[in-house]
Amino acid sequence: MSREITPAKPQAPARRKPESRKDRPGVWKLFVRGVFIVLGLICSVILLACGYSGYINPTVHGGYWGALGLAFPFALAATLLLIIFALIFWRRGAIIPALAMLACWGPILDYCPLHVLGRTAPEGSRILRVMTYNVCSFEDQHPEQNEASGRNRTLSTILNSGADIVCLQETETFVPWGNNLIKPQDMQRLSEIYPYILRTDVHMMLLSKYPTESVRLNLNRKKFGADCDAFRVHIDEDMDLTVFNLHLQSLGLNKDDKELYKGLAQGNTDELRNEISLFKTELLSKVAAACVSRAGQADTIAQFVDRFGGPNVLVCGDFNDVSDCYAIRRLRRTGLREVYPEVGFGPIITFNADYFYFGIDHVLYKGDLRPLSLTKGTIPSSDHYPLTVEFEIKRKK
């Protein structure tokens, strides 16, 4: 006897409960999310503009583009803080600034490389040590510490560096003078360490343990607006190294400008609105004008590198601008590579006066050289710290 099976009645889909007021984001949450979205977009645009401003030629598009590069550390710090706060209050708010940092990863690593492990050279390799140092006319910023040492601290740094080649900028006073504590015996020791001392004008100098000759650039310094010297260093019978020693256009700030910047950096002014207005009209305009000048100088130097450089080239000195600026990017187009992003760890500060804590001294190279390390000096006798780079001279096969 068959049993009749009654088909089951289709069940109606479960009705979704209407969203309660408790599930809906409140006005305060919506406001916070909106703030994070707006701030994320603003920080992202500023970070990308600062990070890639070096691709824009200031002589064509204006010096303010060049000035953006100086603001890159501040834009990066602001973006990181925004991501941290977003992770605390609304995680999705970290997406936009995090994507901007990912898009800006190249400039970030140039500014803050992460090479934890140092490079080593094979046993028996030949090592070349090069120092670049803006000596500020050998005038000590802290005379009391200079007197306590009994010797000129800047000159002592050079004497004890162990460098094979030393590129100096701002060497107007390179003799015992006044209270600079440069001793005749120090000058004698210097000439013994470096038998080749070349000085093309009063501003620049090169010290070398190897036979060295000056390269005539036929450069009109007044028209050029900065300093650039070139030297041919005979390392051995298989290698000549062309060294370009630079001191590009400074920011051109006077004492009042520096005091204005110092007040803004300290945040201790009572007339902040007026100070910010002055910052825009006085400081920023000078910084922009200097960026334009440096761009033209970089173009000229790049032509010198192509014309006189040869296969092995070293370019170093006081660029008065940060990594990834137009001047460095322009020189990279000649085949040069910047040393610090390849061997450094973390941000580097080479200027130590007037609250302008930036890395504005650089070393670039190409040819049969392999950078192993870059060391920054620690004695603030000059307003710049010296940089010493160790290169491995690659053997030719």
NUMAR-587400 format. One record per residue (C-alpha): x, y, z. Coordinates in steps of 0.2 Angstrom, whole numbers. Each point is the difference from the previous one (the first is absolute). Layout:
N
@px X | py Y | pz Z
...
***
This chain:
397
@px 0 | py 0 | pz 0
@px 8 | py 16 | pz -6
@px 1 | py 15 | pz 11
@px -3 | py 17 | pz -8
@px 14 | py 12 | pz 4
@px -6 | py 17 | pz 2
@px 13 | py 13 | pz -7
@px 7 | py 11 | pz 13
@px -6 | py 18 | pz -1
@px 14 | py 12 | pz -5
@px 5 | py 10 | pz 14
@px 0 | py 19 | pz -2
@px 17 | py 8 | pz 1
@px 4 | py 7 | pz 17
@px -4 | py 18 | pz 1
@px 15 | py 11 | pz 4
@px -3 | py 9 | pz 16
@px 0 | py 19 | pz -3
@px 16 | py 8 | pz 5
@px -2 | py 7 | pz 18
@px 6 | py 17 | pz 5
@px 13 | py -9 | pz 10
@px 8 | py -8 | pz -15
@px 1 | py 16 | pz -10
@px 15 | py 11 | pz 2
@px -3 | py 15 | pz 10
@px 3 | py 18 | pz -6
@px 16 | py 1 | pz 10
@px 7 | py -16 | pz -9
@px -5 | py 6 | pz -17
@px 9 | py 17 | pz 4
@px 15 | py -10 | pz 5
@px 0 | py -10 | pz -15
@px -2 | py 15 | pz -11
@px 14 | py 9 | pz 8
@px 12 | py -15 | pz -3
@px -5 | py -1 | pz -18
@px 3 | py 18 | pz -3
@px 16 | py 0 | pz 9
@px 6 | py -16 | pz -8
@px -3 | py 8 | pz -17
@px 9 | py 16 | pz 5
@px 15 | py -9 | pz 7
@px 1 | py -12 | pz -15
@px 0 | py 14 | pz -13
@px 13 | py 10 | pz 10
@px 11 | py -16 | pz 3
@px 0 | py -4 | pz -18
@px 3 | py 18 | pz -6
@px 15 | py 1 | pz 12
@px 7 | py -17 | pz -4
@px 0 | py 2 | pz -19
@px 3 | py 19 | pz -1
@px 18 | py -4 | pz -5
@px -7 | py -6 | pz -17
@px -6 | py 18 | pz -4
@px 13 | py 13 | pz -6
@px -1 | py 16 | pz 10
@px 7 | py 10 | pz -14
@px -15 | py -4 | pz -10
@px -15 | py -3 | pz 12
@px 6 | py 12 | pz 14
@px 11 | py -2 | pz 16
@px -15 | py -4 | pz 12
@px 0 | py -17 | pz -8
@px 18 | py -2 | pz 6
@px -4 | py 6 | pz 17
@px -12 | py -14 | pz 2
@px 14 | py -12 | pz 2
@px 6 | py 8 | pz 16
@px -17 | py -3 | pz 7
@px 0 | py -19 | pz -4
@px 6 | py -5 | pz 18
@px -15 | py 10 | pz 8
@px -12 | py -7 | pz -13
@px 6 | py -18 | pz 4
@px -1 | py 3 | pz 19
@px -18 | py 7 | pz -2
@px -5 | py -15 | pz -10
@px 7 | py -13 | pz 12
@px -9 | py 9 | pz 15
@px -16 | py 0 | pz -10
@px 1 | py -19 | pz -3
@px 4 | py -3 | pz 18
@px -16 | py 10 | pz 6
@px -10 | py -8 | pz -13
@px 5 | py -17 | pz 6
@px -6 | py 5 | pz 17
@px -17 | py 8 | pz -4
@px -5 | py -6 | pz -17
@px 11 | py -13 | pz -9
@px -7 | py 3 | pz -17
@px 6 | py 18 | pz 1
@px 18 | py -7 | pz -1
@px -3 | py -6 | pz -18
@px 2 | py 16 | pz -10
@px 16 | py 6 | pz 9
@px 7 | py -18 | pz -1
@px -3 | py -1 | pz -18
@px 9 | py 17 | pz -2
@px 15 | py -6 | pz 9
@px 0 | py -16 | pz -11
@px 0 | py 11 | pz -15
@px 14 | py 11 | pz 7
@px 10 | py -15 | pz 6
@px 15 | py 5 | pz -11
@px 3 | py 17 | pz 6
@px -3 | py -6 | pz 18
@px 14 | py -13 | pz -1
@px 11 | py 13 | pz -8
@px -3 | py 12 | pz 15
@px -1 | py -14 | pz 13
@px 10 | py -16 | pz -7
@px -2 | py -16 | pz 11
@px 17 | py -8 | pz -3
@px 2 | py -9 | pz 17
@px 15 | py -11 | pz -5
@px 15 | py 9 | pz -7
@px 9 | py -5 | pz -16
@px 17 | py -8 | pz 1
@px 14 | py -2 | pz -13
@px 9 | py -16 | pz -5
@px 16 | py -3 | pz 9
@px 14 | py 9 | pz -9
@px -11 | py 13 | pz -8
@px 7 | py 17 | pz -2
@px -10 | py 13 | pz 10
@px -1 | py 19 | pz -4
@px -6 | py 12 | pz 14
@px -7 | py 17 | pz -6
@px -6 | py 14 | pz 12
@px -10 | py 15 | pz -5
@px -1 | py 14 | pz 13
@px -7 | py 18 | pz 0
@px 13 | py 7 | pz 13
@px -8 | py 17 | pz 2
@px 17 | py 9 | pz -2
@px 6 | py -10 | pz 15
@px -10 | py 11 | pz 12
@px -6 | py -10 | pz 14
@px -19 | py 2 | pz 5
@px 5 | py -3 | pz 18
@px 16 | py 9 | pz 4
@px 0 | py -5 | pz 18
@px 1 | py -18 | pz -5
@px 13 | py 4 | pz -13
@px 11 | py 8 | pz 13
@px -2 | py -14 | pz 12
@px 6 | py -12 | pz -14
@px 16 | py 11 | pz -3
@px -1 | py -4 | pz -19
@px -12 | py 5 | pz -14
@px -13 | py -14 | pz 1
@px -4 | py 1 | pz -18
@px 17 | py -2 | pz -6
@px 3 | py -14 | pz 13
@px -15 | py -9 | pz -7
@px 8 | py 0 | pz -17
@px 17 | py -5 | pz 6
@px -7 | py -15 | pz 10
@px -12 | py -5 | pz -14
@px 11 | py -12 | pz -9
@px -8 | py 6 | pz -16
@px 10 | py -2 | pz -17
@px -9 | py 14 | pz -8
@px -8 | py 15 | pz 9
@px -11 | py 12 | pz -9
@px -2 | py 17 | pz 10
@px -12 | py 14 | pz -2
@px 0 | py 17 | pz 7
@px 19 | py 0 | pz 3
@px 3 | py 19 | pz 0
@px 10 | py -1 | pz 16
@px 12 | py -14 | pz -1
@px 15 | py 7 | pz 10
@px 3 | py 4 | pz 18
@px -11 | py 16 | pz 2
@px -6 | py 9 | pz 15
@px -6 | py -13 | pz 13
@px -4 | py -14 | pz -12
@px 14 | py -11 | pz 9
@px 7 | py -6 | pz -16
@px 18 | py -4 | pz 4
@px 15 | py 0 | pz -12
@px 4 | py -18 | pz 5
@px -18 | py -5 | pz -5
@px 3 | py 7 | pz -17
@px 16 | py -9 | pz -1
@px -8 | py -16 | pz 5
@px -14 | py 3 | pz -13
@px 13 | py 2 | pz -14
@px 8 | py -16 | pz 5
@px -16 | py -10 | pz 0
@px -6 | py 8 | pz -16
@px 14 | py 4 | pz -12
@px -12 | py 7 | pz -13
@px -10 | py 15 | pz 6
@px -9 | py 9 | pz -14
@px -9 | py 16 | pz 1
@px -8 | py 8 | pz -15
@px -7 | py 15 | pz 10
@px -2 | py 6 | pz 17
@px -16 | py -10 | pz 3
@px 4 | py -18 | pz -5
@px 14 | py -12 | pz 3
@px 4 | py -18 | pz -3
@px 13 | py -10 | pz 10
@px 6 | py -17 | pz -7
@px 13 | py -13 | pz 4
@px 0 | py -5 | pz -19
@px 7 | py 11 | pz -14
@px -13 | py 12 | pz -5
@px -2 | py 14 | pz -12
@px -13 | py 13 | pz -3
@px -12 | py -1 | pz -14
@px -4 | py 17 | pz -9
@px -19 | py 2 | pz -1
@px 2 | py 19 | pz -6
@px -14 | py 4 | pz 12
@px -5 | py 18 | pz 4
@px -3 | py -1 | pz 18
@px -10 | py 16 | pz 2
@px -11 | py -4 | pz -15
@px -2 | py -18 | pz 6
@px -5 | py 6 | pz 18
@px 8 | py -15 | pz 9
@px 16 | py -10 | pz 1
@px 5 | py -15 | pz -10
@px 18 | py -7 | pz -2
@px 6 | py -16 | pz -9
@px 15 | py -10 | pz 3
@px 8 | py -15 | pz -8
@px 7 | py -12 | pz 13
@px 12 | py -14 | pz -6
@px -4 | py -15 | pz 11
@px 11 | py -12 | pz -9
@px 5 | py -5 | pz -18
@px -18 | py -7 | pz -3
@px -10 | py 13 | pz 7
@px -2 | py 19 | pz 0
@px -14 | py 8 | pz 10
@px -8 | py 17 | pz -4
@px -6 | py 9 | pz 15
@px -13 | py 14 | pz 0
@px 0 | py 10 | pz 16
@px -16 | py 10 | pz 1
@px -7 | py 14 | pz 10
@px -17 | py 5 | pz -7
@px -11 | py 15 | pz 3
@px -4 | py 3 | pz 18
@px -17 | py 5 | pz 6
@px 6 | py 18 | pz 1
@px -8 | py 3 | pz 17
@px 5 | py 14 | pz 11
@px 1 | py 1 | pz 19
@px -18 | py 7 | pz 1
@px -6 | py -14 | pz -11
@px 8 | py -13 | pz 10
@px -7 | py 7 | pz 16
@px -17 | py 0 | pz -8
@px 2 | py -19 | pz -4
@px 7 | py -4 | pz 17
@px -15 | py 8 | pz 8
@px -12 | py -10 | pz -10
@px 9 | py -16 | pz 3
@px 0 | py 3 | pz 19
@px -18 | py 6 | pz -1
@px 3 | py 13 | pz 13
@px -6 | py 16 | pz -9
@px -15 | py 10 | pz 6
@px -4 | py 6 | pz -18
@px -1 | py -16 | pz -9
@px -12 | py 6 | pz -14
@px 12 | py 15 | pz -4
@px 15 | py -12 | pz 1
@px -8 | py -12 | pz -12
@px -3 | py 14 | pz -12
@px 18 | py 5 | pz 1
@px 5 | py -18 | pz -3
@px -9 | py 0 | pz -16
@px 6 | py 17 | pz -7
@px 17 | py 0 | pz 7
@px 7 | py -18 | pz 3
@px -10 | py -10 | pz -13
@px 3 | py 12 | pz -14
@px 19 | py -1 | pz 3
@px 0 | py -19 | pz 1
@px -10 | py -1 | pz -16
@px 13 | py 12 | pz -9
@px 14 | py -11 | pz 7
@px -8 | py -15 | pz -7
@px -1 | py 8 | pz -17
@px 19 | py 4 | pz 1
@px 5 | py -17 | pz 5
@px -10 | py -8 | pz -14
@px 10 | py 10 | pz -13
@px 16 | py -4 | pz 9
@px -4 | py -19 | pz 0
@px -3 | py 1 | pz -19
@px 17 | py 8 | pz -3
@px 9 | py -13 | pz 12
@px -9 | py -14 | pz -9
@px 7 | py 6 | pz -16
@px 18 | py 1 | pz 8
@px -2 | py -18 | pz 6
@px -5 | py -6 | pz -18
@px 14 | py 10 | pz -8
@px 15 | py -2 | pz 13
@px -6 | py -14 | pz 11
@px 6 | py -16 | pz -8
@px -4 | py -18 | pz 6
@px 3 | py 3 | pz 18
@px -8 | py 15 | pz 8
@px -3 | py 7 | pz 18
@px -11 | py 15 | pz 3
@px -1 | py 6 | pz 18
@px -2 | py 15 | pz 11
@px -13 | py 12 | pz 7
@px -15 | py 0 | pz -11
@px -11 | py 11 | pz 11
@px -14 | py -12 | pz -4
@px -7 | py -16 | pz 6
@px 1 | py -17 | pz -8
@px -12 | py -3 | pz -16
@px 1 | py 19 | pz -3
@px 1 | py 5 | pz -19
@px 19 | py 3 | pz 1
@px 3 | py -18 | pz 5
@px -13 | py -7 | pz -11
@px 8 | py 10 | pz -15
@px 17 | py -7 | pz 4
@px -7 | py -18 | pz 1
@px -4 | py 2 | pz -18
@px 18 | py 0 | pz -4
@px 2 | py -18 | pz 8
@px 5 | py 6 | pz 17
@px -8 | py -9 | pz 16
@px -2 | py 7 | pz 17
@px 10 | py -8 | pz 14
@px -11 | py 2 | pz 15
@px -16 | py -9 | pz -6
@px 11 | py -15 | pz -4
@px 9 | py -2 | pz 16
@px -9 | py 11 | pz 13
@px -12 | py -4 | pz 14
@px -13 | py 13 | pz 5
@px -1 | py 19 | pz -4
@px 17 | py 9 | pz 0
@px 2 | py 18 | pz 6
@px 16 | py 9 | pz -6
@px -4 | py 18 | pz 4
@px -1 | py 4 | pz 19
@px -3 | py 19 | pz 2
@px -15 | py 12 | pz 1
@px -13 | py -15 | pz 1
@px 3 | py -4 | pz -18
@px 2 | py -19 | pz 4
@px 1 | py -7 | pz -18
@px 12 | py -11 | pz -9
@px 7 | py 11 | pz -13
@px 17 | py -7 | pz -3
@px 1 | py -14 | pz -13
@px 12 | py -12 | pz -9
@px -4 | py -8 | pz -17
@px 11 | py -12 | pz -10
@px 1 | py -11 | pz -15
@px 13 | py -11 | pz -8
@px 11 | py -13 | pz 8
@px -5 | py 5 | pz 18
@px -11 | py -10 | pz 12
@px -6 | py 10 | pz 16
@px 2 | py -10 | pz 16
@px -4 | py 13 | pz 13
@px -4 | py 18 | pz 3
@px 5 | py 8 | pz 17
@px -6 | py 17 | pz 7
@px 12 | py 9 | pz 12
@px -7 | py 5 | pz 17
@px 10 | py 16 | pz 5
@px -10 | py 15 | pz -4
@px 14 | py 12 | pz -2
@px -6 | py 5 | pz -17
@px -18 | py 3 | pz -5
@px 2 | py -16 | pz -10
@px 4 | py -17 | pz 5
@px 14 | py -9 | pz -11
@px -5 | py -16 | pz -10
@px 13 | py -14 | pz -3
@px -4 | py -13 | pz -13
@px 9 | py -16 | pz -1
@px 1 | py -7 | pz -18
@px 6 | py -17 | pz -6
@px 10 | py 2 | pz -16
@px -7 | py -14 | pz -11
@px 13 | py -10 | pz -9
@px 0 | py 0 | pz -19
@px -2 | py -17 | pz -8
***
